[in-house]
Amino acid sequence: MKKKICLSCFTIMLLTFMILTGCGGASKESAAYYAAPAEEAAAYEYDSDLYMTESAVTEEAMEEAEAETGGVDVKETTRKLIKTVDLEAETENFDALLKTVNEKTEKLGGYVESSYVYNGSQYYEHNRNANLKLRIPAEKLNDFLSAMDENSNITSKNENVEDVTLQYVDMKSHKEALETEQTRLLELLEQAETVEDIITIEGRLSEVRYQIESMESQLRTLDNQVSYSTVHLYIEEVKRYTPVKEQTVFEKITTGFVASLYDVGEGIADFFISFIIHIPYIVVWAVAIILVLIVVRKIRKKNAKKKMNKILQQTEREQASAMSESREKEDK
């Protein structure tokens, strides 16, 4: 019995020792497990020093760009001027002027951006006209305007010049700063060791590249607008030119009187043209009116005949009544 008790005590002590040993090992493993993230965080914090935050990188890149390029001086930059001209011209030979405009534009190195030509196909509009949007090299603009003065009657001209030098310089400086920032980010990307660093830097790098492409596109657009002036040209075919110079009183009276005579002649001619053109409609309406008159006349005749018959019948009845009365009197 004592042996059994001793054996039981030994067994309990052995189990207790094993449990304590297991708990100690588990606690060591648990401590190691929870210590690992702390070590990784410390390592990550150490590696994070290899790159700066997005705002810091941008600010440093801007400073480096200004230090390297010294900024873009507006005074040293050629003026960026966008010229736009609105022209209204008259011509007595529409086809010839339109051909001259196209040839002159091509000869000067420009091109036609858009074109609308009305050929006067509708009979109530006898004057042809055209709307053109031309792009002429800025240095050749005066040559084109002189050619228009020589080959047409300019009734209206409006010139507008927009100075975009400051806007151009700012965009160019911003683009250079972004390029410097891109170079800095590429250097940091080579030094980055953690996934988080790589993802952050690549995200900012994508934004910077997108902004650079956008800036380049805007700069190209401005360069095109500066290099090629825009001419909005309206051409109208006329039979006589509109006076464009200042006239004396006598000249105004003479011009007005001649214009009135011309308008009267044009009005008479337009009336006869319109009359001849509308003859088919006139014939149709005339036939319709005649048919209506014939029908109305027949209806009236028929109604008059019915009325006459009624009158005759009434008269006959009265005569018959009078004769019967007279006979009755005679019989009496």
Secondary structure, 3 states (H helix, E strand, C coil): CHHHHHHHHHHHHHHHHHHHHHHHHHHHHHHHHHHHHHHHHHHHHHHHCCCCCHHHHHHHHHHHHHHHHCCCCCCCCCCCEEEEEEEEEEECCHHHHHHHHHHHHHHCCCEEEEEEEECCCCCCCCCCEEEEEEEEEHHHHHHHHHHHHHHCEEEEEEEEEEECHHHHHHHHHHHHHHHHHHHHHHHHHHHCCCHHHHHHHHHHHHHHHHHHHHHHHHHHHHHHHHHEEEEEEEEEECCCCCCCCCCCHHHHHHHHHHHHHHHHHHHHHHHHHHHHHCHHHHHHHHHHHHHHHHHHHHHHHHHHHHHHHHHHHHHHHHHHHHHHHHHHHHHC
